[in-house]
Amino acid sequence: MKQKKAQWPWHLLTVVVLVGLAGALYYATSLMSYEWRWNRVPQYFAYQAEEAQRAADISTVVELVRKGDVAEVTLRNDAGSVQTLTVADNSLKVARGDDVAEGDVIGVNRHWALGPLMWGLWTTLWLSVVSGILGLAIGLATGLCRLSKNPTLRDLSTIYVELVRGTPLLVQIFIFYFFIGTVLNLSREFAGIAALSLFTGAYVAEIVRAGVQSITRGQNEAARSLGLSASQAMRHVVLPQAFKRVLPPLAGQFISLVKDTSLVSVIAITELLKSGREVITTSFSPFEILFCVAGLYLLINLPLSKMASRLERRLAQSD
């Protein structure tokens, strides 16, 4: 019986390589006399925001009740109107009996708020999801048009695919925003989504076309012999089989789309990378922030890759 070779030496080698790369990175930064300041990073994910509580009128503090970490302050003006404010106890700036003017700060309310990196992550996510759905729909329709027997549909879809694939996405974003967006009065978000969707759709179209053409003609002919129309044969027989084959390249295309959203920062959409660049200007910690931005992109793309792999294995079991 053939013995299975031990795998742990190779895993150990992987660990050694990763440790070596980390050490090389640390050594490179030490040559630049770079000081790592990871303690500055958490506030850009979430922080305690302070909201000042102000007196609405010239008033007197008539009552002050402390309840744990908060204080409840009651103000009364000359007309007898009462204003009650709840502030953090350690931010309290008045005492009972004090007179305050209109607009004076009584204290602050503290609450947790998302930092710029999390808002940038959210923008990247919704841009990717919307553009991915639209790109998949455009790509599916265009891919089928590429296989159509109608010369007009086939020619127009070919021109679209070749134009989009032959020009940089950055140029397309500029055209959509500064030319088409100006003429049609489009928002920067709409222009960004339109450019990303059409760019993704062109690549998805080629993936769909290749997947459909990889299915043998006998499958379509067998479906037609059973009485199915051309559209029914494509929908119920050919496309389900093609989907299994095109799943890996589709997953790769959507992972690329997530990264391509960083380009819409050129039209002032504050996605993840732009948020990171803005944070760098205030934190003066470029390496830490860039590593965090890279980690957040991985946080999106790794689960997407794993989901595609699992779905691919499950579909393979049904063959």
Residue pairs with C-beta under 8 A, 6 or more apart in sequence:
29 36
29 287
34 287
36 285
36 287
36 288
37 283
37 284
37 285
37 288
38 288
40 283
40 285
40 288
41 283
41 285
41 288
41 289
41 292
43 115
44 115
44 116
44 117
44 279
44 283
44 289
44 292
45 114
45 115
45 117
45 118
46 112
46 113
46 114
46 115
46 118
47 112
47 113
47 115
48 110
48 111
48 112
48 113
49 110
49 111
49 112
49 113
50 91
50 108
50 109
50 110
51 108
51 109
51 110
51 111
52 105
52 107
52 108
53 85
53 86
53 87
53 105
53 106
53 107
53 108
53 109
54 103
54 104
54 105
54 106
55 75
55 83
55 100
55 101
55 102
55 103
55 104
55 106
56 75
56 83
56 102
57 75
57 77
57 81
57 83
57 102
58 77
58 78
58 99
58 100
58 101
58 102
59 75
59 76
59 77
59 83
59 99
59 100
60 75
60 76
60 77
60 97
60 98
60 99
60 100
61 73
61 74
61 75
61 94
61 95
61 96
61 97
61 98
61 99
61 100
62 74
62 75
62 76
62 82
62 96
63 72
63 73
63 74
63 96
64 71
64 72
64 73
64 74
64 92
64 94
64 95
64 96
65 71
65 72
66 72
66 89
68 89
69 88
69 89
69 90
70 86
70 87
70 88
70 89
71 86
71 87
71 88
71 89
71 92
71 107
72 84
72 85
72 86
73 84
73 85
73 86
73 87
73 92
73 94
73 106
73 107
74 82
74 83
74 84
75 82
75 83
75 84
75 85
75 100
75 106
76 82
76 83
77 83
85 106
85 107
86 109
87 106
87 107
87 108
87 109
88 107
88 108
88 109
88 110
91 107
91 108
91 110
92 106
92 107
93 104
93 105
93 106
93 107
94 100
94 104
94 106
94 107
100 106
114 122
116 270
116 275
116 278
116 279
117 272
117 275
117 276
117 279
117 289
117 292
117 293
117 296
119 270
119 275
120 270
120 271
120 272
120 273
120 274
120 275
120 276
121 272
121 275
121 296
121 300
123 269
123 270
123 271
123 272
123 275
124 258
124 261
124 262
124 271
124 272
124 297
124 300
125 300
127 189
127 192
127 193
127 196
127 261
127 264
127 269
127 271
128 254
128 257
128 258
128 261
128 300
130 193
130 197
131 193
131 196
131 197
131 200
131 257
131 261
132 200
132 254
132 257
134 193
134 197
134 200
134 201
135 196
135 197
135 198
135 199
135 200
135 201
135 204
135 257
136 200
136 201
136 204
136 250
137 201
138 197
138 198
138 200
138 201
138 204
138 205
139 200
139 201
139 202
139 203
139 204
139 205
139 207
139 208
140 204
140 205
140 208
142 157
142 160
142 161
142 201
142 202
142 204
142 205
142 208
143 157
143 204
143 205
143 206
143 207
143 208
143 209
143 212
144 208
144 212
144 234
145 153
145 154
145 156
145 157
146 154
146 157
146 158
146 161
146 205
146 206
146 209
147 154
147 209
147 212
147 213
148 154
148 157
157 205
160 198
160 202
160 205
161 202
161 205
161 206
164 172
164 198
164 199
164 201
164 202
165 202
165 203
165 206
169 195
169 196
169 199
169 260
169 263
170 263
170 266
172 195
172 198
172 199
173 191
173 192
173 195
173 263
173 264
173 266
173 267
174 266
174 267
175 195
176 186
176 191
176 192
176 194
176 195
177 186
177 188
177 191
177 192
177 195
177 267
180 186
180 191
180 194
181 187
181 188
181 190
181 191
186 194
188 264
188 267
188 268
188 269
189 269
191 267
192 264
192 267
192 269
195 264
196 257
196 260
196 261
196 264
199 260
200 253
200 254
200 257
200 260
203 253
204 250
204 253
207 246
207 249
207 250
207 253
208 242
208 246
210 246
211 242
211 243
211 245
211 246
212 234
212 238
212 239
212 242
214 242
214 245
215 238
215 241
215 242
215 245
219 237
219 238
219 241
220 233
220 234
220 237
220 238
222 237
223 232
223 233
223 236
223 237
223 238
224 230
224 233
228 236
228 237
243 315
244 312
244 315
244 316
244 319
247 308
247 311
247 312
247 315
248 308
248 312
250 308
251 304
251 305
251 308
254 304
255 301
255 304
255 305
258 297
258 300
258 301
258 304
259 297
259 301
261 271
261 272
262 271
262 272
262 273
262 274
264 271
265 271
265 273
265 274
265 277
270 278
272 293
272 296
272 297
273 293
275 293
276 289
276 290
276 292
276 293
279 289
280 286
280 289
280 290
283 289
